[in-house]
Amino acid sequence: MNICGQEFDFSLLNANDLDRLEDAIDEMTRDSEAETARCDRENVRLGDRLRAQARVSMRGLDKILGAGASARLGLTENDLGRIYDILDDLNRAAAAEKARYSRPAAVPQNRAQRRAEKRQRDKKHKPPLSYPAQPVSRSEGFYPQAVPAAQMVARVDKAARRKQLLDELAALENG
């Protein structure tokens, strides 16, 4: 594993390395709690507390990455920030190793699966492009109504034509 430009014999895919990592984390937790308790009891200054935590972290890194790893990385007990940078780089390297061996998501095999996946992606709410028209009743849908004024004109025209035809019929009969 490459950490801060240095190559270390450590892999998350190696069971022995994982056992070493787990043991180191347990030991670091115990040592950290013990150092905190000691510093509280003895009323230790803040700088000494920082150095104690740095020593615990350096011992943990040596156990995880191999003896002398903290010296190879240039760590000192006076700079806890550098130790945090190393731990962040260790996490990034572990994530990169995990990503290298992880499988990509399964690709849908058939048309129905691809369509279902597309429907899931496109399920987001899309606003309407324009406002919908007024709702139409069923009867209006089958027999659209004309504009009311036009209907009135048609009725008047029919009544006038009927009257004209009746007058002509009466004139023929009387005539």
C-alpha positions in Angstrom: 0.0 0.0 0.0 1.4 3.4 -0.9 1.1 6.0 1.9 2.7 9.5 1.4 4.9 8.2 -1.4 6.2 5.3 0.6 5.4 1.7 -0.2 4.3 -0.5 2.8 3.6 -4.3 2.9 0.0 -3.9 4.0 -3.3 -4.8 2.3 -6.9 -4.8 3.4 -7.4 -7.9 1.4 -4.8 -9.9 3.5 -6.3 -11.6 6.6 -3.1 -11.4 8.6 -2.9 -7.6 7.9 -6.5 -7.2 9.0 -5.8 -9.1 12.2 -2.8 -6.8 12.8 -4.9 -3.7 12.1 -7.7 -4.8 14.5 -5.2 -5.6 17.3 -3.5 -2.3 16.8 -6.7 -0.4 17.0 -7.7 -2.2 20.2 -4.3 -1.5 21.7 -4.4 2.2 20.6 -7.8 2.6 22.2 -6.7 1.0 25.5 -3.4 3.0 25.5 -5.2 6.3 24.7 -7.7 5.8 27.5 -4.8 5.0 29.9 -2.8 8.0 28.9 -5.9 10.3 29.3 -6.5 8.9 32.8 -2.9 9.3 33.7 -2.8 12.9 32.4 -6.0 13.7 34.3 -4.6 12.2 37.6 -1.2 13.9 37.3 -2.5 17.2 36.0 -0.2 17.0 33.0 0.3 20.1 30.7 -1.5 20.2 27.3 1.7 19.8 25.3 2.6 16.7 27.2 -0.9 15.3 26.6 -0.5 15.9 22.9 2.9 14.2 22.9 1.4 11.2 24.8 -1.4 10.8 22.2 1.1 11.2 19.3 3.3 8.4 20.8 0.2 6.1 21.1 -0.6 6.8 17.4 3.0 6.3 16.3 3.1 2.9 18.1 -0.2 2.0 16.4 1.1 2.9 12.9 4.3 0.9 13.6 2.2 -2.1 14.5 -0.1 -1.7 11.5 2.5 -0.9 8.8 5.5 -2.6 10.2 8.3 -1.7 12.6 9.9 1.6 11.9 7.0 2.9 9.7 6.6 6.1 11.8 10.3 6.8 11.4 10.1 6.2 7.6 7.2 8.6 7.4 9.1 11.3 9.4 6.7 11.4 12.3 7.6 13.0 15.6 5.7 13.2 18.9 5.6 17.0 18.6 3.4 17.1 15.5 0.0 15.4 15.9 -1.3 17.1 12.7 1.3 15.2 10.6 0.1 12.0 12.1 -3.5 12.9 11.3 -2.4 13.5 7.7 -0.8 10.1 7.5 -4.0 8.4 8.9 -6.1 10.3 6.3 -3.7 9.0 3.6 -4.0 5.5 5.0 -7.8 5.7 4.7 -7.6 7.0 1.2 -5.2 4.2 0.1 -7.5 1.7 1.7 -10.5 3.1 -0.1 -8.6 3.0 -3.4 -7.7 -0.6 -2.8 -11.3 -1.5 -2.0 -12.5 0.4 -5.1 -10.0 -1.5 -7.3 -11.4 -4.8 -6.4 -15.1 -4.0 -6.1 -17.4 -5.0 -8.9 -19.3 -2.6 -11.0 -23.1 -2.5 -10.7 -24.9 -5.2 -12.7 -26.1 -4.0 -16.1 -29.8 -4.9 -16.8 -29.9 -8.0 -19.1 -33.1 -7.5 -21.1 -35.3 -4.7 -22.5 -37.9 -4.9 -19.6 -35.1 -4.4 -17.1 -33.6 -1.5 -19.0 -37.0 0.2 -19.3 -37.7 -0.3 -15.6 -34.4 1.3 -14.8 -35.1 4.2 -17.1 -38.5 4.7 -15.5 -36.9 4.8 -12.1 -34.4 7.4 -13.3 -37.0 9.5 -15.0 -39.5 9.4 -12.1 -38.6 12.9 -11.0 -41.5 15.4 -11.1 -41.7 17.4 -14.3 -43.8 20.5 -14.2 -46.4 20.8 -17.0 -45.4 22.8 -20.1 -48.7 24.7 -20.0 -51.8 24.8 -17.8 -54.4 22.2 -18.7 -57.7 23.2 -20.3 -60.9 23.3 -18.4 -62.2 19.9 -17.7 -64.8 18.6 -20.1 -67.8 16.6 -19.1 -68.5 13.3 -20.7 -71.4 14.6 -22.7 -69.4 17.6 -24.0 -66.6 15.2 -24.9 -69.0 13.2 -27.2 -71.1 16.1 -28.5 -69.1 19.3 -28.4 -71.2 22.3 -27.8 -71.0 25.3 -30.0 -70.5 28.8 -28.6 -73.8 29.8 -26.9 -74.3 32.9 -29.1 -73.9 30.8 -32.3 -76.5 28.3 -30.9 -79.0 31.2 -30.4 -78.5 32.4 -33.9 -79.1 28.9 -35.3 -82.3 28.5 -33.2 -83.6 31.9 -34.5 -82.8 30.9 -38.1 -84.6 27.5 -37.7 -87.7 29.2 -36.2 -87.7 31.8 -39.0 -87.4 29.2 -41.7 -90.1 27.0 -40.1 -92.4 30.1 -40.0 -91.6 30.8 -43.7 -92.3 27.2 -44.7 -95.6 27.2 -42.8 -96.7 30.5 -44.4 -95.9 29.1 -47.9 -97.8 25.9 -47.1 -100.8 27.8 -45.9 -100.7 30.0 -49.0 -100.7 26.9 -51.3 -103.7 25.5 -49.4 -105.7 28.7 -49.5 -104.7 29.6 -52.8 
